[in-house]
Amino acid sequence: MIEFAPDEPRWRQVAAVLRQRIADGTYPPGTRVPSVLQLQQEFGIAGATGQKVHRALREEGLIYTEPGLGSFVAKSK
């Protein structure tokens, strides 16, 4: 678990970790990213917070979601 900064929303901090993992190749294009449940377990966050992380990364075009399959890293533009 990461130590959260008190002055920034947790969802932004978790999203930053996932952004970094995507940028450094930990999660290459086409790779499944952690589910909301996995984010809850890894970071000790609420389900709604994990959903907000996924929503933000989708809006940025970094991930896409396939219903019933999960969320995956989008191909670079």
BAKEDREN-312373 format. One line per field, with one value per residue (C-alpha): residue number from 0; residue in three letters; x, y, z. Coordinates in Angstrom, 3 decimals. Layout:
REM residues N
mardo <- c(NUM,...)
vodo <- c(ala,...)
x <- c(X,...)
y <- c(Y,...)
z <- c(Z,...)
REM end
This chain:
REM residues 77
mardo <- c(0,1,2,3,4,5,6,7,8,9,10,11,12,13,14,15,16,17,18,19,20,21,22,23,24,25,26,27,28,29,30,31,32,33,34,35,36,37,38,39,40,41,42,43,44,45,46,47,48,49,50,51,52,53,54,55,56,57,58,59,60,61,62,63,64,65,66,67,68,69,70,71,72,73,74,75,76)
vodo <- c(met,ile,glu,phe,ala,pro,asp,glu,pro,arg,trp,arg,gln,val,ala,ala,val,leu,arg,gln,arg,ile,ala,asp,gly,thr,tyr,pro,pro,gly,thr,arg,val,pro,ser,val,leu,gln,leu,gln,gln,glu,phe,gly,ile,ala,gly,ala,thr,gly,gln,lys,val,his,arg,ala,leu,arg,glu,glu,gly,leu,ile,tyr,thr,glu,pro,gly,leu,gly,ser,phe,val,ala,lys,ser,lys)
x <- c(0.000,1.175,1.231,-1.362,-0.696,-3.411,-3.877,-4.774,-7.761,-6.872,-8.354,-5.932,-2.979,-3.964,-4.610,-1.104,0.378,-1.467,-0.486,3.140,2.831,1.369,4.099,6.972,5.670,4.626,1.219,1.896,-0.862,-3.504,-2.652,-5.425,-5.190,-6.170,-9.907,-11.703,-11.554,-7.816,-7.326,-9.268,-7.015,-3.729,-4.350,-6.900,-9.444,-13.228,-14.912,-16.299,-12.761,-11.518,-14.369,-13.377,-9.785,-10.975,-13.342,-10.566,-8.147,-10.863,-11.634,-7.912,-7.894,-5.334,-7.586,-10.738,-13.242,-14.702,-17.902,-17.510,-13.769,-12.160,-10.201,-7.150,-4.378,-5.206,-2.748,-0.636,-1.902)
y <- c(0.000,3.527,6.285,8.814,12.552,14.200,17.196,15.326,13.046,9.376,8.567,11.021,9.473,5.928,7.094,8.620,5.259,3.472,6.190,5.672,1.904,2.378,4.883,2.715,-0.420,-2.317,-2.469,-2.532,-1.891,-4.615,-5.705,-5.937,-3.328,-4.139,-4.420,-2.181,-5.027,-5.432,-1.668,-1.885,-4.670,-3.135,0.442,0.048,2.267,2.086,0.575,3.960,5.359,2.546,3.201,6.863,5.858,3.704,6.425,9.043,6.798,5.945,9.636,10.251,7.488,5.425,2.427,0.941,-1.454,-4.562,-5.498,-8.871,-9.020,-6.127,-2.960,-2.895,-0.482,1.339,1.430,4.597,7.323)
z <- c(0.000,-0.713,1.826,0.728,0.769,2.873,0.567,-2.654,-3.327,-3.098,-6.496,-8.110,-6.304,-7.328,-10.901,-10.924,-9.886,-12.696,-15.202,-14.226,-14.584,-18.063,-19.022,-17.784,-19.498,-16.387,-18.092,-21.856,-24.430,-24.413,-20.877,-18.319,-15.580,-12.002,-11.431,-8.958,-6.422,-6.980,-6.520,-3.261,-2.043,-3.193,-2.113,0.680,-1.074,-1.374,-4.413,-5.472,-5.372,-7.607,-10.039,-10.149,-10.975,-13.880,-15.112,-15.094,-17.002,-19.553,-20.062,-20.649,-23.266,-21.346,-20.768,-22.274,-20.754,-22.348,-20.486,-18.834,-19.565,-17.689,-18.405,-20.630,-21.559,-24.793,-27.658,-27.769,-30.042)
REM end
